[in-house]
Amino acid sequence: MSNIIFEEIMIGYDKSIYGNNYRPELLAPAGNLEKLKVALRYGADAVYLSGKKYGLRAQAKNFTQEEIAKACEIAHVQDKRVYVTVNIFPRHNDIDELPAYLHELQNIGIDGLIISDPGIILLAKQYAPEIPIHLSTQANTTNYLSARFWASQGVTRINLARELTWDEIVHIRNKITIELELFVHGSMCMAYSGRCFLSSYLTGRSANLGDCAQPCRWKYSLLEEKRPGQYFPVFSDDRGSYILSSKDLCLISHMDKLLNARIDAFKLEGRMRGILAVATMVRIYRAAIDTYLENPSNYCVDPNWVSELNKISHREYFTGLIFNEEEVNSFTSESYIRPYTLAGIVKEIVSTDKNHTTTALVEARNPLKKGEILEFLGDKDTTFRWLANEFVLTNGEKRDEAKPNELIKIRVPFPLFRYQIIRKKSAE
């Protein structure tokens, strides 16, 4: 066995290497250009996205080459970064076009490749040597020797396996200096580090090639062969079994521990999620990170952060395996909780007076009615509420309601910004 890679050398992770410059990256999902713009506006330092091939979210809209170039243009003007996922587990017929694709991504000027397969890493080093390589969580890095090995192969950042406990994460952090990335919020896959064959078996759609049908979210009941047509729920209710259905990850209440451990990047799951969820996740984790960096010794969790995250569509939250919650508690019999719905998005600021009264063009995304309370998501955890009194169409027609996708003009007594998200309470 080679002593070069596996010899027991305590590298040690010295927090002083950051000095006073520790600023972890907040990494947000971008399923399309609109989500990218929203994520960056609400405070993401970087976004991750996929091209039309080779990513693990085939059901997302994803990006053409031209759109990836546009994404980089938008991000780089703001001194922010764009990472592209190339994290499928490829078969032979997937490989032929990869060299040209990787080389084109280098020409576009992306800031990182997210890869899980060693073969693609080999190709990336050959055909896109200028792009930093980030190891996907699908590679399930669970110990410091694996991390050290990947570093020796040119990987610059590792997204740690979601199965790790807090003590294991700290142990890895203390042994290596390579950048570490951690998922802190979003859906969890029941398969080990996302390597799932259930979708392929039941639907012919492979999760490992980016086409997961999410059968772990379906309802299941037991059928006893001697009682045809008689179904038995696993739980003692009539909703069927959710034995494969994970709760959603939420680490907002533990961000101080993660920040104190000097994790380099905090990743939010959700390229398939809507812009309301993306905006909410980004602004709340931005608030938590900035609050810690301003005064680590006096940091405390703001109850409003938890409240805000509870307002987006989600399953019951838990902290995953990281803080040793009982495994039985990782399953939920509940469907998605949707207390709020997307109302609209600010497309253009028309005018703002000295009293901050703002006139703006808004695109309605759901039916809006006079008398409804609309909530405008501000920076970090600020929210402005407005009792809708009138909607004006672009042709000047005044309405008491607005239909989805209609452009309307509104006037509110507070400042607004472009790509601001508007929500309202869901109908009971």
N, C-alpha and C positions, 0 to 999 in steps of 0.2 A: 504493500500500500504506500502510495506516495506520501512522503513527509511534508511536501510543500503545501498541500491543501489541508491535510487532516491533522497536522501536528497541533498539540494543545498550546496555543499561544493566546494569552489573554490580551486581546486588543484593547478592551475597555472602552467605554463610551464616556468621554469627558464632556460634561455639560458646558464647560468653559470654552469649548471650541466655538460656541455661538457668541459668547460674551453677552452683550446687551442687544445683539442683532437677531435673536431667535424670533422668527416669524414663520410659523408653519403655513403650509399652503392649504387653502380650502378649495377642494376639487369637486366640481358639480357636473351633473349629467346634461348632455345636450342632444336631444333626439332629433332636433331640426334647428334651423337658423333662428327662429323666433325664441325657442327655449334657450339657445345660446345667448341671445341678446338680453333676455330677462335675467339669466343666471349671472352674467357679468355685471349688469346694472345693480343687482342686489348684493354684490360684494364677493362673488367667486374670484379667486386668484387665477383659476384655470378651469377649463372644461375638457371633458372627454367625449368623444363621438366616434362614429363608425362610418366607413365608406359603404358603398352598396354591396361589398363583399367582405368576407373574412372577419366579420365581427360577430359577437354572440347575441345580437338583438335584431334578427332578421325582420321581426314584425314592426320594428320602429321605422319611421320614414327614412332615416339615415341620409347620408350626404353624397352628392355627386362630387367628382374631382373639382369641378368649378365651385361648388358650394364649400368644399374644404378650403380652397384658396380664399374664398370670401370670408370664411370663419377666421382664418389666420389674420387677414387684413383687419377685421373688426377687433380681434383680441389684441393684436400687436400694437395698434394705435393706443390702446389703454394700458400697455405694458403688462399684458396678461398672456396666458399660454394656452395652446391647443394640443391635446394628445389624441392620437387615433388608435382605436383598438384593432389589433390584428390577432385576436386571441382565440380563433377556432383551433380545433385539433384536426389538421388537414389530412386528407387522403391524397393519394398520388395525383389524382386528376385536379386537385386544388392548387398544386404547386407550380404548374407551368407558367401561369400568369403572374405569380407573386413577385419575381424579380423586377419586372417592369413597373408593377404597382408600387413597390417599395421605393424604387428609384424616383418615380413621379412624386411621391410624398416628400422625398428629400428636396426635390426641385421646388415644390410648393412652399416649403419652409416650416413644416410642423415642428413642434417642440418636444415630442416624445412619441414612441411607439409602445403600446401596451400589448405584450406578447405572453403566451403561455407555453408554446411548443418550442423545444430546443432546435428543431429543424428551421423554423421561421427565424429564430434568433440568429442562426448561422447565415441565412439569406440576408437578414437585415444588416449584419456586420459587413457583408460583401457588397450589397447593392445600395445600402443607405447608411454608410459608416458615420455620417455626421449627425444622425438622429440618436439621442439618448434612448436607451432601452429600459422600459419599466416592466417588471415581471408581474403578470396578472395573478390575482388570487386563485385562478384555476390551476396554477402550478403547485398549489397547496404547500407553501413553505412553512414548515412547522418547527424548525430548529436552526440554531446559529450556524451549524456546519453546512446545511443546505444554503443558507444565505451567503456564507463565505464562498461556497462553490459558484453560485450564480454571479457573485461579484467578480470572481476570477474569469468568468466568461464574458465580461463586459457589461453586465447589467448594472445600472446606476441607481435603481430604486426597486424595492420589493413591496408589493401589496401582500401583507401577511395573511395566512389562512384564517378563515373565520372561526375555525374550531379551537383556536388557542385560548388559553386562560390568561388572566392578567399577569400572573407570576411568570408564565412562559414568555409573554411579550416583553416584560422587563428584562428577563434573562437574555433574550436575543438582543435587545437594545444595548445591554451592558457589554456584550461580546463583540459587536461590530460597529463600524462607522458608516456603512452604506445607508442611503436614505430608506426610511421605513414609512410605509403608507398603510392606513387602516380604514376600513369601512366603519362609519359611526352611525349611519341612519339608512333605513330602507328595508326592502323585502329581503327575506332570507330563503335560500334554497335548502331543501331537506337533504339533498345529496351531498356527499363529502366534497367540500370546496367547489360545489356546482357541477361536479361530474355526474350527470344524470342520464339514465337510459330509459326511464319510464315513458317519457314523451315519444321516443322512437318506437318503443314496443307497442304503445297504445294507438298512436296516430301516424307513425311513419315519419314524424318530424323530429329531427335530431337536435337536442339541446346543445350538443357538443359542436354542432355546425351552425349554431345561432338561431335555430328555428323551434325553440321550446314552446309547446302548446300549454304549458303550466297545468298538467293533470294533477299535480299535487294540491291544486286549489279546488278541485272538483269535490262534490259531495259523494260519499260512498256509504253503502249499507251492505250488510251480510245477507246472503241468500242460502238457506239450508236446502240441500238437494232433495230431501224427502218432502218438502213443503213448497212446491213450485208456486211462484207468485207472491210468497210471503217474505217480506223483507224485515231484517232486524237491525236497527241502528246500534252502533257500537256504544254510544253514550245513551243515557236514559232519557232521550228526548226524541223529537220527530224530525230533527234537522239533518239526519244522516251523520256519517262520521267524517271528521276532518283530521284523521290520524296522520295524514301527510302534510297538513297545512300548518306552516310555521307562523308564529307571531312575527311582527315587524321589529327590526332592530332599532333601538333608540338609546344613544349614549350621552344625551345632553346633560344628564345629572352627574356624569363622571368625567366631564371634559377637563376639570382641573388635574385629575390624575394623569390623563393622557398628555396634557400639555406639560406637566411637570416632568414626565418621562421623555420629553423632547421627541415625540413622534413628528416626523417631517411633513406629512400630508394627511389630511382628514378627508375621506371620500364619501360622497353622498350617492346612494343608489337611485336610479330612476330615469333612465332614458325613455322608458315607456310612460312615465308619469306626465300629467298635465302641467301647464305653466303655473297654476295656483300652488301645487305641491312644490315645484322647483323653487319658486320665489320664496315660499315660506321656509323651506329647509335652509336655503342659502342665507337668508337674512337672520334667522335665529342662531345658526351656528357661527355666523359672522359676529353677531353680538356677543356670544359666549367667548370666542377667541379674543376679540378685541378687549373685552372686559378683563380677561385674565392678563393680557399683555400690558394693560395700563397699570395694574396693581395686583400682582400675583398673590401677595400675602393677605390681601383683603377680599380675595375672590369668593363669591358665593353664587349659587345657582338662583337665578331670578325665576320665581314661580310662573311669571308670564311667559317665559320661554317654553315651559312644558305645556302651558295652556294653548299657546299658539300652535305647537306641533300636534296637539290633539284636534285641531280644527281642520286639518287636511285629511283626505281620504287615506285610511290606514286600517290595518288589523291591530288587535291589541298589542301594545308595546312590551318588549322585554329587553334585557341587556345581552342576549345571546349567551354563549358559553364563557365569555370573557370574565365575568364576575361570578362564575360558579353557581348560577341559578340552577335549581333542580331541573333535570332533563325533561321531566313530565310537564313542566311549566312552559316548555317551548312550543307546545301545541295549543291550538285554539279552536273552539267550536263556533266561533263568531265569524260572521261575514264582515265585509269592509264597513268601517264606521265613516260616514260621510256627513258630518254636521254642517258643513258649508259647501257651497258650489261656486264655480267661477262665474262672475257676472260680466266682466269685460276687461279690456286692456286699453290703456291710454296710448293713442297712436300719434298724437301731435298736440303740442301746447300752442294755443292760438294767442293768448295774452295773459299777462300777470300784472296787476296793479301794485301800488305801493303798500297796500294793505294785505297783499298776498292772495287776493281774490283771483281765481284762475279760471279761464275759459279754455276748454280742451275738447279735442275730437276723441271720442271713445268708440271702440268697436264692441258692440254687445256680443257676448258669447252664449248667453241664455236669455230667455224672455225677461224683460225689466218692466216694472210698473211704478207709476206714481204712488208715493206713500211707503215704498220699501226703503229700508235702511241699507245703504250700500257702504261697504267698508273698503277704504283705500289703503293698501299695504305700503307703509313708508319704509325708510331705511331702518335696518336692524329691527327692533321690536316696536316701532311706533306705528300706530294705526289711526286713520282719520275716518270719522263716520259722517255720512250725509243722508238726510232725509230727502229722497228724490222728489222733486216738485215739478219738473218739466224736462222733456227731451225735445231737442230741436234737430230735425233732419238737415242734411247738407243743402237741401233746396229751400230751407227756411220754414218748412212745415212744422208746427208745434204738435207734440203728441203727449199723451198720458202714459204711453207704453212704447217699448222698443222690441223689435224682433231680433233673434239671433243673426249675427253677421251684418246688421245694419250699422252704419256710421252715424253717430249722433253727437250733437254739441251739448255740453253741460257747463254750468257755471257754479263753482264751489268756493267757499270762504277759506280756503287753505291752499298752499302750494302743491303742485303736482309735477310729475316728471314723465318723460317718454318711457314707454314700456312698463309703466306702473300697473300693478295688478289690482283688480277690484273684485271683491267677493260679496256674497250675501248668504244668509242662512238658508239651508235646504228646506224644502217644503216638508212638513211633518206628515 
